[in-house]
Amino acid sequence: MARHRNSIPTYREKNGRGIITVRDANGNRRDILLPGPCDSDESRAEYERQLAILRANRGSLPTS
């Protein structure tokens, strides 16, 4: 049976910065490096903005 993927990306640290991995409309994985240091207000605000975009587009990034 296929594993259910989590549609909410996990906020994690990479090289001192916040990063999330999301799916685009074609199902491809895409890393988004968040601005500012990990856990900064700026980084967390961008994370919340990305979550809002994903919620509005049924869990994937919209096509550009």
Secondary structure, 3 states (H helix, E strand, C coil): CCCCCCCCCCCEEECCEEEEEEEECCCCEEEEEEEEECCCHHHHHHHHHHHHHHHHCCCCECCC
